[in-house]
Amino acid sequence: MEINIPNYIKDPRLMNRIVSAQEAASWIKDGMTLGLSGFTRAGDAKAVPTALIERAKNEAMKLNIYTGASLGSDIDKLMAEAGMIHKRIPFQADSTMRKKINQGEMLFVDQHLSHMAEAIRSDVLNPIDFAIVEAVSIDQSGFIIPSTSVGNSSIFVEKAKHVIVEINMAQPQALEGLHDIYELGKQGEREPILLKNVDDRIGSVGIPVHSDKIAGIVFTHQVDSASTIVPPDEETQIMANHLIRFLKSEVEAGRLTNQLAPLQSGIGSVANAVLHGLLESDFTNLEVYSEVLQDAVFDLIDAGKVRFASCCSITLSDEKMKQVYSNLDKYKNYLILRPQEISNHPEIIRRLGLISINTALEIDIYGNVNSTHVRGTHMMNGIGGSGDFARNARLAIFVTKSIAKNGDISSIVPFVSHVDHTEHDVDVIVTEQGYADLRGLAPIERVPLIIENCVHPSYRDQLIEYFEEAKQKGGQTPHILEKALSWHINYEKNGTMHQLIHEV
């Protein structure tokens, strides 16, 4: 493919930096730390990591890999298979990598996404040898114009010793102008973040970098991986209806208007489906302030429901990707892309008064949420940004189906096997059974509400029995410690959380 280089590299000082992916990969040595662009399968560096994977098949290599979140193009999977990762931070969502982590073959640091840039800025983590970031171009001023995500790319570029830019010609150049890159500066020296509205612009159109820092520029032509979300089903539609019913009650009480408040929805099929349910609601002129924009947000834009959406990544299904990127001029007035420490910044979340919707693996009878660990020990994906939003949102809502594994697992249990979000950070729980508004309730007031409204009927009596026995022991938060995790133990031993009737 013939490349019109001046269309992509507009800074003449950089014309001599073009190299192949293989040459760029040859600069990376065993023991180095890399900062890779990419956030939930969007805007990820593709060519140089792939060349590195090929090297690792024949050469012993262990690298520390920092990202924004999960990577696409099977990069996480292939790196894990090649055994080339020593430590991975801060989030992943690949089944092969998950298996390697849980087998102890690689280290994983599960970290709040808003904290990652701060840890890099304060030199807590290993210094970054190479930042490898995807872009659509480098402008006349030398700014790197990111593609479909910003994630941690700006802090990687700022703090890395060297930078490799992958210019992806498959990404639409119309993305230029959508980004708002804002650098916080050092703690103790920074100014207030002057972002008061979802659509405010406070930064630059690209990532600033000194030209001497760019070691190489690699041209690629590869679209982002499509989202793995599945379409809404009957249960998620029911959950959406429960959520809409709750939000309507907030409007009726005068705590919200029909425009609600800026919405955040976590990554994943359930959260996307619940957000999709707003299509059939009376709410209008909505705003979104989130990490990731999934299909549902663009459906809401098309329906005239969403006025503006701010994010740090756009992650779409294959069909929706083709639709959006071939009509990007239509959507540009509705969108802005920011670094993840701005999209997830606690102070901004609190000031804007977000309604936060995230997915839980399991929830206990007092409202504690586990969003990361299966049976308390095995990492799923990571906490991502859910903690950033839950602790600071106006309304922290967690959604989950009430049962899993054909009913052998109850998603509501006596005591979660791992706590990611304490009861203090959880306002509303929604399942297909109903919703429980926990605000202003003491622990023992929460339990009957959760059991009645959120628990699957096949587990209600079992939970009531546990709670009644626990109350006999007393306490602010009654528990029978020797039985608190018995449901998980029963599942491990017998393949179900249902009580088994034993012969006397």
C-alpha positions as CSV (number, residue, x, y, z in Angstrom):
1,M,0.0,0.0,0.0
2,E,1.4,3.4,-1.0
3,I,1.5,5.8,1.9
4,N,1.1,9.6,1.5
5,I,3.4,10.2,4.5
6,P,2.7,14.0,4.8
7,N,-0.9,13.2,5.5
8,Y,0.1,11.4,8.6
9,I,3.4,12.9,9.7
10,K,2.9,16.7,9.5
11,D,6.0,17.5,11.6
12,P,8.9,17.5,9.1
13,R,11.4,16.8,11.9
14,L,10.0,13.3,12.2
15,M,10.2,12.1,8.5
16,N,13.3,10.1,9.1
17,R,11.9,8.1,12.0
18,I,9.9,5.6,10.0
19,V,10.9,2.0,10.7
20,S,9.3,-1.4,10.5
21,A,7.6,-3.1,13.4
22,Q,10.3,-5.7,13.5
23,E,13.1,-3.0,13.8
24,A,11.2,-1.2,16.6
25,A,10.6,-4.5,18.4
26,S,14.4,-5.2,18.2
27,W,15.0,-2.2,20.5
28,I,13.1,-3.9,23.4
29,K,15.2,-6.0,25.7
30,D,14.5,-8.6,28.4
31,G,13.5,-7.0,31.7
32,M,12.2,-3.8,30.2
33,T,8.9,-2.1,31.1
34,L,6.5,-1.1,28.3
35,G,3.5,1.3,28.3
36,L,1.1,0.1,25.6
37,S,-1.8,2.2,24.4
38,G,-5.2,0.6,24.5
39,F,-8.4,0.5,26.6
40,T,-11.0,-2.2,26.3
41,R,-9.9,-3.5,22.9
42,A,-9.8,0.0,21.3
43,G,-6.8,2.1,20.2
44,D,-4.3,-0.5,21.2
45,A,-0.8,-0.8,19.9
46,K,-0.9,-3.7,17.4
47,A,2.1,-4.1,15.1
48,V,5.1,-3.7,17.5
49,P,3.6,-6.0,20.2
50,T,2.9,-8.6,17.5
51,A,6.5,-8.4,16.4
52,L,7.6,-8.8,20.0
53,I,5.5,-11.9,20.4
54,E,7.2,-13.4,17.3
55,R,10.6,-12.7,18.9
56,A,9.4,-14.3,22.2
57,K,8.7,-17.6,20.5
58,N,12.4,-18.1,20.0
59,E,14.0,-15.9,22.6
60,A,13.6,-15.8,26.4
61,M,12.1,-12.6,27.4
62,K,10.2,-11.2,30.4
63,L,8.6,-7.8,30.3
64,N,6.4,-5.6,32.5
65,I,3.4,-4.5,30.6
66,Y,1.4,-1.4,31.5
67,T,-1.8,-0.6,29.6
68,G,-4.9,1.5,30.0
69,A,-7.1,-1.6,30.3
70,S,-7.6,-4.7,28.3
71,L,-6.0,-5.0,24.8
72,G,-7.5,-6.2,21.5
73,S,-6.0,-8.0,18.6
74,D,-5.4,-11.0,20.9
75,I,-2.3,-9.2,22.2
76,D,-3.0,-10.2,25.8
77,K,-3.7,-13.8,24.8
78,L,-0.6,-14.1,22.6
79,M,1.7,-12.5,25.1
80,A,0.4,-14.8,27.8
81,E,0.9,-17.9,25.6
82,A,4.4,-16.8,24.8
83,G,5.2,-16.6,28.5
84,M,6.8,-13.2,28.0
85,I,5.0,-11.2,30.7
86,H,6.5,-10.8,34.2
87,K,4.0,-8.4,35.5
88,R,0.8,-6.9,34.0
89,I,-1.0,-3.8,35.2
90,P,-3.9,-2.6,35.7
91,F,-6.7,-4.6,33.9
92,Q,-7.2,-7.5,31.5
93,A,-10.1,-9.5,30.1
94,D,-8.5,-12.4,28.2
95,S,-9.3,-16.0,29.2
96,T,-5.7,-17.2,28.5
97,M,-4.1,-14.5,30.4
98,R,-6.6,-15.0,33.3
99,K,-5.6,-18.7,33.4
100,K,-1.9,-17.8,33.5
101,I,-2.5,-15.3,36.3
102,N,-4.5,-17.8,38.4
103,Q,-1.9,-20.5,37.9
104,G,0.8,-18.1,39.2
105,E,2.7,-18.0,35.9
106,M,2.6,-14.2,35.7
107,L,2.0,-11.4,38.2
108,F,-1.0,-9.2,37.9
109,V,-1.6,-5.9,39.8
110,D,-5.4,-5.2,40.0
111,Q,-5.6,-1.4,40.3
112,H,-8.2,1.4,40.2
113,L,-7.9,2.8,36.7
114,S,-7.8,6.4,38.0
115,H,-4.8,5.5,40.1
116,M,-2.5,4.2,37.4
117,A,-1.3,7.5,36.0
118,E,-0.7,8.8,39.5
119,A,1.5,5.8,40.4
120,I,3.5,6.4,37.2
121,R,3.8,10.1,37.8
122,S,5.1,9.6,41.3
123,D,7.6,7.0,40.2
124,V,6.1,4.2,42.4
125,L,6.1,1.8,39.5
126,N,9.1,0.6,37.4
127,P,10.1,3.3,35.0
128,I,8.8,2.9,31.4
129,D,11.5,2.1,28.9
130,F,9.2,2.4,25.8
131,A,5.8,3.8,25.3
132,I,4.1,2.3,22.3
133,V,1.0,4.2,21.3
134,E,-1.4,4.1,18.4
135,A,-2.2,7.3,16.6
136,V,-4.0,8.5,13.5
137,S,-1.3,11.2,12.8
138,I,1.3,13.5,14.3
139,D,0.3,17.1,13.7
140,Q,2.4,20.1,12.7
141,S,3.2,20.9,16.3
142,G,4.4,17.4,17.0
143,F,1.3,16.4,18.9
144,I,0.5,12.7,18.8
145,I,-3.2,12.4,17.7
146,P,-4.5,9.2,19.4
147,S,-7.0,6.9,17.7
148,T,-10.0,5.3,19.4
149,S,-8.8,5.5,23.0
150,V,-6.6,7.7,25.1
151,G,-6.4,5.6,28.3
152,N,-3.0,6.0,29.8
153,S,-1.2,6.9,26.6
154,S,-0.5,10.5,27.6
155,I,1.2,9.6,30.9
156,F,3.1,6.8,29.1
157,V,4.5,9.2,26.5
158,E,5.3,11.8,29.2
159,K,7.2,9.5,31.5
160,A,8.8,6.9,29.1
161,K,12.4,7.1,28.1
162,H,11.5,6.5,24.5
163,V,8.3,6.6,22.4
164,I,7.3,4.4,19.4
165,V,4.2,5.7,17.5
166,E,2.1,3.3,15.5
167,I,0.2,5.3,12.9
168,N,-2.8,3.2,12.0
169,M,-4.2,4.1,8.6
170,A,-7.2,1.9,9.2
171,Q,-8.4,4.3,11.9
172,P,-10.4,7.3,10.5
173,Q,-8.4,10.5,10.4
174,A,-11.7,12.2,11.2
175,L,-10.9,11.2,14.8
176,E,-8.6,14.2,14.9
177,G,-10.2,17.0,17.0
178,L,-12.1,14.6,19.2
179,H,-9.5,14.4,21.9
180,D,-9.0,16.5,25.0
181,I,-5.6,15.8,26.6
182,Y,-5.2,17.3,30.0
183,E,-2.1,16.7,32.2
184,L,-2.7,17.1,36.0
185,G,0.9,17.8,37.0
186,K,2.6,16.8,40.2
187,Q,0.6,16.5,43.4
188,G,1.0,19.5,45.6
189,E,1.7,21.7,42.6
190,R,-1.3,21.2,40.4
191,E,-4.2,23.6,39.6
192,P,-7.9,22.7,40.1
193,I,-9.4,20.8,37.2
194,L,-11.7,23.3,35.5
195,L,-14.1,20.8,34.0
196,K,-17.6,21.8,35.1
197,N,-19.7,20.3,32.3
198,V,-19.6,17.0,30.4
199,D,-18.7,18.8,27.2
200,D,-16.1,21.2,28.5
201,R,-12.7,21.2,26.8
202,I,-9.7,21.9,29.1
203,G,-6.7,20.4,27.3
204,S,-5.0,20.0,24.0
205,V,-6.0,18.1,20.8
206,G,-3.2,15.7,21.1
207,I,-0.4,14.3,23.3
208,P,2.6,16.6,23.5
209,V,6.0,15.0,23.1
210,H,9.5,16.3,22.4
211,S,10.5,15.2,18.9
212,D,13.8,13.8,20.3
213,K,11.9,11.3,22.4
214,I,10.2,9.6,19.4
215,A,12.5,6.7,18.6
216,G,10.4,5.3,15.7
217,I,7.2,5.6,13.7
218,V,5.6,2.4,12.4
219,F,2.8,2.5,9.9
220,T,0.0,-0.1,10.3
221,H,-3.4,-0.9,8.8
222,Q,-5.5,-2.9,11.2
223,V,-9.0,-2.1,12.6
224,D,-9.7,-2.5,16.3
225,S,-11.0,-5.8,17.6
226,A,-14.8,-5.8,17.9
227,S,-16.5,-5.7,21.3
228,T,-17.4,-9.1,22.8
229,I,-20.7,-7.9,24.2
230,V,-23.8,-10.0,23.5
231,P,-27.2,-8.4,22.6
232,P,-29.7,-7.7,25.4
233,D,-31.8,-10.6,26.4
234,E,-35.1,-11.0,28.2
235,E,-33.6,-10.8,31.7
236,T,-31.4,-7.8,31.0
237,Q,-34.5,-6.0,29.6
238,I,-36.3,-6.8,32.8
239,M,-33.3,-5.4,34.7
240,A,-33.4,-2.3,32.6
241,N,-37.1,-1.9,33.4
242,H,-36.4,-2.1,37.1
243,L,-33.7,0.5,36.8
244,I,-36.0,2.8,34.8
245,R,-38.6,2.3,37.5
246,F,-36.1,3.4,40.2
247,L,-35.0,6.4,38.2
248,K,-38.6,7.5,37.6
249,S,-39.1,7.3,41.4
250,E,-36.1,9.6,41.8
251,V,-37.7,12.1,39.4
252,E,-41.1,11.9,41.2
253,A,-39.3,12.6,44.5
254,G,-37.7,15.7,43.0
255,R,-34.1,14.4,43.3
256,L,-33.6,14.1,39.6
257,T,-35.2,15.7,36.5
258,N,-36.2,13.9,33.3
259,Q,-32.7,14.7,32.0
260,L,-31.4,12.6,35.0
261,A,-27.7,13.3,35.7
262,P,-24.6,12.3,33.7
263,L,-24.5,8.5,33.2
264,Q,-21.6,6.1,33.6
265,S,-21.9,2.5,32.5
266,G,-19.3,-0.1,33.0
267,I,-17.9,-2.3,30.3
268,G,-19.7,-5.6,29.6
269,S,-22.9,-7.1,28.2
270,V,-25.1,-6.6,31.2
271,A,-24.3,-3.0,31.9
272,N,-24.6,-2.2,28.1
273,A,-27.9,-4.0,27.9
274,V,-29.3,-2.1,30.9
275,L,-28.2,1.2,29.4
276,H,-29.8,0.1,26.2
277,G,-33.1,-0.2,28.0
278,L,-33.2,3.6,28.3
279,L,-34.2,3.7,24.6
280,E,-37.8,2.8,25.7
281,S,-37.8,5.4,28.6
282,D,-39.2,8.9,28.7
283,F,-35.8,10.3,29.7
284,T,-34.2,12.6,27.2
285,N,-31.4,15.1,26.6
286,L,-29.1,12.8,28.5
287,E,-25.4,13.1,29.1
288,V,-22.8,10.4,29.4
289,Y,-19.5,10.8,31.4
290,S,-17.9,7.3,31.3
291,E,-14.8,5.3,30.6
292,V,-16.0,3.4,27.6
293,L,-18.7,4.1,25.1
294,Q,-20.4,0.9,23.9
295,D,-23.1,0.3,21.3
296,A,-25.9,1.4,23.6
297,V,-24.6,5.0,23.8
298,F,-24.6,5.3,20.0
299,D,-28.1,3.8,19.8
300,L,-29.2,6.5,22.3
301,I,-27.5,9.2,20.3
302,D,-29.2,8.0,17.1
303,A,-32.5,8.0,18.9
304,G,-32.0,11.6,20.0
305,K,-31.8,10.5,23.7
306,V,-28.2,11.5,24.4
307,R,-27.0,15.1,24.0
308,F,-23.3,14.5,24.6
309,A,-20.9,11.7,25.6
310,S,-17.4,11.9,27.2
311,C,-15.2,8.9,27.5
312,C,-11.6,7.6,27.2
313,S,-12.4,4.8,24.8
314,I,-14.9,3.8,22.1
315,T,-15.5,0.0,22.0
316,L,-18.0,-1.2,19.5
317,S,-19.4,-4.4,17.9
318,D,-18.3,-5.0,14.4
319,E,-21.5,-3.8,12.8
320,K,-21.7,-0.7,15.0
321,M,-18.0,0.1,14.4
322,K,-18.6,0.2,10.7
323,Q,-21.6,2.4,11.1
324,V,-20.0,4.9,13.5
325,Y,-16.6,5.3,11.8
326,S,-18.1,5.6,8.4
327,N,-20.3,8.5,9.7
328,L,-17.9,10.0,12.2
329,D,-18.6,13.6,11.1
330,K,-22.2,13.0,12.2
331,Y,-21.1,11.9,15.7
332,K,-18.2,14.4,16.3
333,N,-20.5,17.0,17.8
334,Y,-21.6,14.5,20.4
335,L,-18.2,13.1,21.5
336,I,-15.0,13.8,23.4
337,L,-12.1,11.4,24.3
338,R,-10.0,12.1,27.4
339,P,-7.2,10.4,29.4
340,Q,-8.6,7.8,31.8
341,E,-7.4,9.7,34.9
342,I,-9.8,12.5,33.8
343,S,-12.7,10.3,32.8
344,N,-12.4,8.4,36.1
345,H,-11.3,11.3,38.3
346,P,-13.0,11.1,41.7
347,E,-13.4,14.9,42.2
348,I,-15.0,15.3,38.7
349,I,-17.3,12.3,39.3
350,R,-18.4,13.8,42.6
351,R,-18.8,17.4,41.2
352,L,-20.8,16.3,38.1
353,G,-23.0,14.1,40.2
354,L,-22.9,11.0,38.1
355,I,-25.3,8.0,38.0
356,S,-22.9,5.0,37.9
357,I,-24.0,1.6,36.6
358,N,-21.6,-1.3,37.0
359,T,-21.7,-5.0,37.0
360,A,-21.2,-7.3,40.1
361,L,-20.0,-10.9,40.2
362,E,-21.7,-11.4,43.6
363,I,-23.3,-9.2,46.3
364,D,-23.9,-10.1,49.9
365,I,-27.0,-9.5,52.1
366,Y,-25.5,-6.3,53.4
367,G,-24.6,-4.8,50.1
368,N,-20.9,-5.6,49.8
369,V,-19.9,-6.2,46.2
370,N,-17.3,-8.6,44.6
371,S,-16.6,-7.6,41.1
372,T,-13.2,-9.4,40.5
373,H,-12.7,-12.8,42.1
374,V,-14.5,-16.0,41.4
375,R,-15.0,-17.8,44.8
376,G,-12.7,-15.2,46.4
377,T,-9.5,-16.5,44.9
378,H,-9.5,-16.6,41.1
379,M,-9.2,-13.3,39.2
380,M,-11.7,-12.6,36.6
381,N,-10.8,-9.3,34.9
382,G,-10.0,-6.7,37.5
383,I,-11.8,-3.8,39.3
384,G,-11.3,-1.5,36.4
385,G,-13.0,1.8,37.0
386,S,-15.9,0.6,39.0
387,G,-14.4,1.6,42.3
388,D,-13.5,5.1,41.0
389,F,-17.2,5.7,40.1
390,A,-18.9,3.8,42.9
391,R,-17.3,5.6,45.8
392,N,-17.8,9.0,44.3
393,A,-21.0,8.9,42.2
394,R,-24.3,10.5,43.2
395,L,-25.9,7.1,42.7
396,A,-23.8,3.9,42.7
397,I,-25.8,1.2,41.1
398,F,-24.7,-2.4,40.7
399,V,-26.4,-4.8,38.4
400,T,-26.2,-8.6,38.2
401,K,-28.4,-11.5,37.2
402,S,-29.6,-13.2,40.4
403,I,-28.3,-16.7,39.5
404,A,-25.5,-18.2,37.4
405,K,-24.5,-21.6,36.1
406,N,-28.1,-22.7,35.5
407,G,-29.1,-21.8,39.0
408,D,-26.3,-23.6,40.8
409,I,-24.8,-20.2,41.9
410,S,-26.7,-17.5,43.6
411,S,-25.3,-14.0,42.9
412,I,-26.6,-12.9,46.3
413,V,-24.8,-14.7,49.1
414,P,-24.5,-14.4,52.9
415,F,-21.0,-12.9,52.6
416,V,-19.1,-12.1,49.5
417,S,-15.9,-14.1,49.0
418,H,-13.9,-11.0,48.1
419,V,-14.8,-7.3,48.7
420,D,-14.2,-4.8,46.0
421,H,-16.9,-2.3,46.9
422,T,-17.9,-2.1,50.6
423,E,-21.5,-1.6,51.7
424,H,-20.7,2.1,52.2
425,D,-20.2,2.6,48.4
426,V,-23.3,0.8,47.1
427,D,-26.6,2.6,46.8
428,V,-28.8,0.5,44.6
429,I,-28.7,-3.2,43.6
430,V,-30.6,-4.4,40.5
431,T,-31.3,-7.9,39.4
432,E,-34.0,-9.3,37.1
433,Q,-36.0,-9.9,40.3
434,G,-36.2,-6.2,41.2
435,Y,-34.2,-3.5,42.9
436,A,-33.2,-2.5,46.4
437,D,-32.5,1.1,47.4
438,L,-30.0,0.8,50.3
439,R,-29.5,4.5,51.0
440,G,-30.0,5.5,54.6
441,L,-30.6,1.9,55.8
442,A,-28.7,0.3,58.6
443,P,-27.3,-3.2,57.9
444,I,-30.2,-5.2,59.4
445,E,-32.6,-3.0,57.4
446,R,-30.9,-3.8,54.1
447,V,-31.1,-7.6,54.4
448,P,-34.9,-8.1,54.1
449,L,-35.1,-5.6,51.2
450,I,-32.3,-7.3,49.3
451,I,-33.7,-10.8,49.9
452,E,-37.3,-9.8,48.9
453,N,-36.4,-7.7,45.9
454,C,-33.2,-9.1,44.4
455,V,-32.7,-12.7,45.3
456,H,-33.9,-15.6,43.1
457,P,-36.9,-17.4,44.6
458,S,-35.0,-20.6,44.8
459,Y,-32.5,-19.1,47.3
460,R,-34.7,-16.8,49.3
461,D,-35.7,-19.2,52.1
462,Q,-32.1,-20.3,52.4
463,L,-30.9,-16.7,52.9
464,I,-33.7,-15.9,55.3
465,E,-32.7,-18.9,57.4
466,Y,-29.1,-17.7,57.5
467,F,-30.1,-14.2,58.5
468,E,-32.5,-15.3,61.2
469,E,-29.8,-17.5,62.8
470,A,-27.2,-14.8,62.5
471,K,-29.4,-12.3,64.3
472,Q,-29.4,-14.6,67.3
473,K,-25.7,-13.8,67.7
474,G,-26.4,-10.1,67.6
475,G,-24.1,-7.3,66.4
476,Q,-24.4,-4.3,64.1
477,T,-23.8,-6.7,61.1
478,P,-24.9,-10.1,62.2
479,H,-23.0,-13.1,60.8
480,I,-22.3,-16.7,61.6
481,L,-18.7,-16.8,60.8
482,E,-18.4,-20.5,60.5
483,K,-21.2,-20.5,57.9
484,A,-20.6,-17.1,56.2
485,L,-18.8,-18.7,53.3
486,S,-20.5,-22.1,53.4
487,W,-22.4,-21.4,50.2
488,H,-19.1,-21.1,48.3
489,I,-17.7,-24.2,50.0
490,N,-20.9,-26.2,49.1
491,Y,-20.5,-25.1,45.5
492,E,-16.8,-26.3,45.4
493,K,-17.7,-29.6,47.0
494,N,-21.1,-30.4,45.4
495,G,-21.4,-28.1,42.3
496,T,-24.3,-26.1,43.8
497,M,-25.0,-23.4,46.4
498,H,-28.4,-25.0,47.1
499,Q,-28.6,-26.7,50.5
500,L,-28.3,-30.4,50.2
501,I,-30.5,-32.7,52.3
502,H,-28.2,-35.1,54.1
503,E,-29.3,-38.4,55.5
504,V,-29.6,-38.3,59.3
